[in-house]
Amino acid sequence: MVLADIRNFLYAWQLPLVLVFLVGWIWGGGYLLHRALRNTSDAGRAALSRCLTAIFLAGLGGAVGGGVLFLLVQRIAQSPGHKPIVLPAVVGGLAALGLAYLVIFAMFTLSAGRTLRAVALPMGAVVALAALVGTACGVPAWYIRQGQLTRDRTLFKLDVLYKAVEGYRRRNDAPPPSLQALVDAGAIAPQHLRSPTLPDREVGFFYLPQSAEAVEDARRETIVICAIAAHDGQRAVCYADGRTEWLDEAGFQRRLGDEPNKAFAEALRAAG
């Protein structure tokens, strides 16, 4: 589940930023550590390659250990319907820094205090770079994901409405006169009429009742329900065969021009 959640926020455009972080982490952090150790009597001659290895292992160990502790604390502190973020992040972050420090402490013959002074700048720089790259990758990805969820929820609402319309048709041998009739009949709840793209409107979808005979010959092309307004230049639609999809506005207008949808198009324009 955690890996699935992470995959939802991964995109190809993030790769260059990740590469920048890797170079900054290993080369930049290793170089800063090497410079810090040059002024220590016991480790002044520490090879740059050893410092690069140390900063890599420190970062890797800290990330793995901190990540495991983050998940563990989150699992312990979670409640039904809520996964805490702040507390696990604080605990996991402190654990990651501590483990990274211990790795470097174990690789060089320095006292605990001198090791701390030596790693302060390299670790601080790597943490700052991680925060910058994480923000640059995470914030846009979060907004993209929210848009995807909005689109998915909209199609889900259309599917619910379509099934309610078909159920009403079977029970009454006629389509419902309006979406509100489905609410009055108890087939759906009032919130099903709200569109995720128009949360302030009580009814966010447009529906035109059509007889079974009118759509039977062109079920795949006949629109029965659509979002009442475009969202980011696209419109969610539901066809007479139950399919749902998003169309760009130009494609939506072309679809409205098809013969089976002319009455729907006129009614939609009149309602708008």
Contacts in CASP RR format, 6 or more apart in sequence:
PFRMAT RR
TARGET T0000
AUTHOR 0000-0000-0000
METHOD contacts of the structure
MODEL  1
MVLADIRNFLYAWQLPLVLVFLVGWIWGGGYLLHRALRNTSDAGRAALSR
CLTAIFLAGLGGAVGGGVLFLLVQRIAQSPGHKPIVLPAVVGGLAALGLA
YLVIFAMFTLSAGRTLRAVALPMGAVVALAALVGTACGVPAWYIRQGQLT
RDRTLFKLDVLYKAVEGYRRRNDAPPPSLQALVDAGAIAPQHLRSPTLPD
REVGFFYLPQSAEAVEDARRETIVICAIAAHDGQRAVCYADGRTEWLDEA
GFQRRLGDEPNKAFAEALRAAG
2 71 0 8 1.000
8 145 0 8 1.000
8 148 0 8 1.000
9 138 0 8 1.000
9 141 0 8 1.000
9 142 0 8 1.000
9 145 0 8 1.000
10 141 0 8 1.000
11 141 0 8 1.000
11 144 0 8 1.000
14 137 0 8 1.000
14 138 0 8 1.000
14 141 0 8 1.000
17 133 0 8 1.000
17 134 0 8 1.000
17 136 0 8 1.000
17 137 0 8 1.000
18 133 0 8 1.000
18 137 0 8 1.000
20 133 0 8 1.000
21 129 0 8 1.000
21 130 0 8 1.000
21 133 0 8 1.000
21 134 0 8 1.000
24 126 0 8 1.000
24 129 0 8 1.000
25 55 0 8 1.000
25 56 0 8 1.000
25 59 0 8 1.000
25 126 0 8 1.000
25 129 0 8 1.000
25 130 0 8 1.000
26 52 0 8 1.000
26 55 0 8 1.000
26 56 0 8 1.000
27 52 0 8 1.000
28 55 0 8 1.000
28 122 0 8 1.000
28 125 0 8 1.000
29 55 0 8 1.000
29 122 0 8 1.000
29 125 0 8 1.000
29 126 0 8 1.000
30 48 0 8 1.000
30 51 0 8 1.000
30 52 0 8 1.000
30 54 0 8 1.000
30 55 0 8 1.000
30 122 0 8 1.000
31 48 0 8 1.000
31 51 0 8 1.000
32 121 0 8 1.000
32 122 0 8 1.000
32 125 0 8 1.000
33 51 0 8 1.000
33 54 0 8 1.000
33 55 0 8 1.000
33 104 0 8 1.000
33 118 0 8 1.000
33 119 0 8 1.000
33 122 0 8 1.000
34 46 0 8 1.000
34 48 0 8 1.000
34 51 0 8 1.000
36 117 0 8 1.000
36 118 0 8 1.000
36 119 0 8 1.000
36 121 0 8 1.000
36 122 0 8 1.000
37 43 0 8 1.000
37 44 0 8 1.000
37 46 0 8 1.000
37 51 0 8 1.000
37 108 0 8 1.000
37 118 0 8 1.000
38 44 0 8 1.000
38 46 0 8 1.000
40 110 0 8 1.000
40 114 0 8 1.000
40 118 0 8 1.000
42 108 0 8 1.000
42 109 0 8 1.000
42 110 0 8 1.000
43 108 0 8 1.000
43 109 0 8 1.000
43 110 0 8 1.000
43 118 0 8 1.000
46 108 0 8 1.000
50 107 0 8 1.000
53 107 0 8 1.000
54 103 0 8 1.000
54 104 0 8 1.000
54 107 0 8 1.000
54 108 0 8 1.000
55 104 0 8 1.000
55 122 0 8 1.000
55 126 0 8 1.000
57 103 0 8 1.000
57 107 0 8 1.000
58 99 0 8 1.000
58 100 0 8 1.000
58 101 0 8 1.000
58 103 0 8 1.000
58 104 0 8 1.000
58 119 0 8 1.000
58 123 0 8 1.000
59 96 0 8 1.000
59 100 0 8 1.000
59 103 0 8 1.000
59 126 0 8 1.000
61 96 0 8 1.000
61 99 0 8 1.000
61 100 0 8 1.000
61 103 0 8 1.000
62 95 0 8 1.000
62 96 0 8 1.000
62 97 0 8 1.000
62 98 0 8 1.000
62 99 0 8 1.000
62 100 0 8 1.000
62 103 0 8 1.000
63 96 0 8 1.000
65 92 0 8 1.000
65 95 0 8 1.000
65 96 0 8 1.000
65 99 0 8 1.000
66 92 0 8 1.000
66 93 0 8 1.000
66 95 0 8 1.000
66 96 0 8 1.000
66 99 0 8 1.000
67 92 0 8 1.000
67 95 0 8 1.000
67 96 0 8 1.000
69 88 0 8 1.000
69 91 0 8 1.000
69 92 0 8 1.000
69 95 0 8 1.000
70 88 0 8 1.000
70 89 0 8 1.000
70 91 0 8 1.000
70 92 0 8 1.000
70 93 0 8 1.000
71 88 0 8 1.000
73 84 0 8 1.000
73 87 0 8 1.000
73 88 0 8 1.000
73 91 0 8 1.000
73 92 0 8 1.000
74 83 0 8 1.000
74 84 0 8 1.000
74 85 0 8 1.000
74 88 0 8 1.000
77 84 0 8 1.000
77 87 0 8 1.000
77 88 0 8 1.000
78 84 0 8 1.000
97 123 0 8 1.000
97 127 0 8 1.000
100 119 0 8 1.000
100 123 0 8 1.000
101 115 0 8 1.000
101 116 0 8 1.000
101 119 0 8 1.000
101 123 0 8 1.000
104 115 0 8 1.000
104 118 0 8 1.000
104 119 0 8 1.000
105 112 0 8 1.000
105 115 0 8 1.000
108 115 0 8 1.000
108 118 0 8 1.000
110 118 0 8 1.000
150 196 0 8 1.000
150 197 0 8 1.000
150 231 0 8 1.000
151 231 0 8 1.000
151 236 0 8 1.000
151 246 0 8 1.000
153 196 0 8 1.000
154 195 0 8 1.000
154 196 0 8 1.000
154 197 0 8 1.000
154 227 0 8 1.000
154 231 0 8 1.000
154 236 0 8 1.000
155 236 0 8 1.000
155 244 0 8 1.000
155 245 0 8 1.000
155 246 0 8 1.000
157 192 0 8 1.000
157 194 0 8 1.000
157 195 0 8 1.000
157 196 0 8 1.000
157 205 0 8 1.000
158 205 0 8 1.000
158 225 0 8 1.000
158 227 0 8 1.000
158 236 0 8 1.000
158 237 0 8 1.000
158 238 0 8 1.000
158 244 0 8 1.000
159 238 0 8 1.000
159 242 0 8 1.000
159 244 0 8 1.000
160 188 0 8 1.000
160 192 0 8 1.000
161 179 0 8 1.000
161 182 0 8 1.000
161 188 0 8 1.000
161 192 0 8 1.000
161 193 0 8 1.000
161 205 0 8 1.000
161 207 0 8 1.000
161 225 0 8 1.000
161 238 0 8 1.000
162 224 0 8 1.000
162 225 0 8 1.000
162 238 0 8 1.000
162 242 0 8 1.000
162 244 0 8 1.000
164 176 0 8 1.000
164 182 0 8 1.000
164 187 0 8 1.000
164 188 0 8 1.000
164 192 0 8 1.000
165 175 0 8 1.000
165 176 0 8 1.000
165 182 0 8 1.000
165 207 0 8 1.000
165 224 0 8 1.000
165 225 0 8 1.000
167 187 0 8 1.000
168 175 0 8 1.000
168 176 0 8 1.000
168 181 0 8 1.000
168 182 0 8 1.000
168 185 0 8 1.000
168 187 0 8 1.000
169 175 0 8 1.000
169 176 0 8 1.000
169 212 0 8 1.000
174 211 0 8 1.000
175 209 0 8 1.000
175 210 0 8 1.000
175 211 0 8 1.000
175 212 0 8 1.000
176 182 0 8 1.000
176 185 0 8 1.000
176 187 0 8 1.000
176 209 0 8 1.000
177 209 0 8 1.000
178 207 0 8 1.000
178 209 0 8 1.000
179 193 0 8 1.000
179 203 0 8 1.000
179 205 0 8 1.000
179 207 0 8 1.000
179 225 0 8 1.000
180 193 0 8 1.000
180 203 0 8 1.000
182 188 0 8 1.000
183 189 0 8 1.000
183 190 0 8 1.000
183 192 0 8 1.000
183 193 0 8 1.000
190 202 0 8 1.000
193 202 0 8 1.000
193 203 0 8 1.000
193 204 0 8 1.000
193 205 0 8 1.000
194 201 0 8 1.000
194 202 0 8 1.000
194 203 0 8 1.000
194 204 0 8 1.000
195 201 0 8 1.000
195 204 0 8 1.000
195 205 0 8 1.000
195 227 0 8 1.000
195 228 0 8 1.000
195 236 0 8 1.000
197 204 0 8 1.000
197 227 0 8 1.000
197 229 0 8 1.000
197 231 0 8 1.000
197 236 0 8 1.000
198 204 0 8 1.000
198 227 0 8 1.000
198 228 0 8 1.000
198 229 0 8 1.000
198 231 0 8 1.000
201 228 0 8 1.000
203 228 0 8 1.000
204 227 0 8 1.000
204 228 0 8 1.000
204 229 0 8 1.000
205 225 0 8 1.000
205 226 0 8 1.000
205 227 0 8 1.000
205 228 0 8 1.000
206 225 0 8 1.000
206 226 0 8 1.000
206 227 0 8 1.000
206 228 0 8 1.000
206 267 0 8 1.000
206 268 0 8 1.000
206 271 0 8 1.000
207 224 0 8 1.000
207 225 0 8 1.000
208 224 0 8 1.000
208 263 0 8 1.000
208 264 0 8 1.000
208 267 0 8 1.000
208 268 0 8 1.000
210 222 0 8 1.000
210 224 0 8 1.000
210 240 0 8 1.000
210 263 0 8 1.000
210 264 0 8 1.000
214 222 0 8 1.000
214 260 0 8 1.000
215 222 0 8 1.000
215 224 0 8 1.000
215 240 0 8 1.000
215 260 0 8 1.000
218 240 0 8 1.000
218 258 0 8 1.000
218 259 0 8 1.000
218 260 0 8 1.000
219 239 0 8 1.000
219 240 0 8 1.000
219 241 0 8 1.000
220 239 0 8 1.000
220 240 0 8 1.000
220 241 0 8 1.000
220 243 0 8 1.000
221 239 0 8 1.000
221 255 0 8 1.000
221 258 0 8 1.000
221 260 0 8 1.000
221 261 0 8 1.000
222 239 0 8 1.000
222 240 0 8 1.000
222 260 0 8 1.000
222 261 0 8 1.000
222 264 0 8 1.000
223 237 0 8 1.000
223 238 0 8 1.000
223 239 0 8 1.000
223 240 0 8 1.000
223 255 0 8 1.000
223 256 0 8 1.000
223 261 0 8 1.000
223 264 0 8 1.000
224 238 0 8 1.000
224 239 0 8 1.000
224 240 0 8 1.000
224 264 0 8 1.000
225 237 0 8 1.000
225 238 0 8 1.000
226 235 0 8 1.000
226 236 0 8 1.000
226 237 0 8 1.000
226 238 0 8 1.000
226 252 0 8 1.000
226 268 0 8 1.000
227 235 0 8 1.000
227 236 0 8 1.000
227 237 0 8 1.000
228 271 0 8 1.000
228 272 0 8 1.000
229 235 0 8 1.000
230 249 0 8 1.000
230 252 0 8 1.000
233 248 0 8 1.000
233 249 0 8 1.000
234 246 0 8 1.000
234 247 0 8 1.000
234 248 0 8 1.000
234 249 0 8 1.000
234 252 0 8 1.000
235 246 0 8 1.000
235 247 0 8 1.000
235 248 0 8 1.000
235 249 0 8 1.000
235 252 0 8 1.000
236 244 0 8 1.000
236 245 0 8 1.000
236 246 0 8 1.000
237 244 0 8 1.000
237 245 0 8 1.000
237 246 0 8 1.000
237 247 0 8 1.000
237 252 0 8 1.000
237 255 0 8 1.000
238 244 0 8 1.000
247 255 0 8 1.000
255 261 0 8 1.000
256 262 0 8 1.000
256 264 0 8 1.000
256 265 0 8 1.000
256 268 0 8 1.000
257 265 0 8 1.000
END
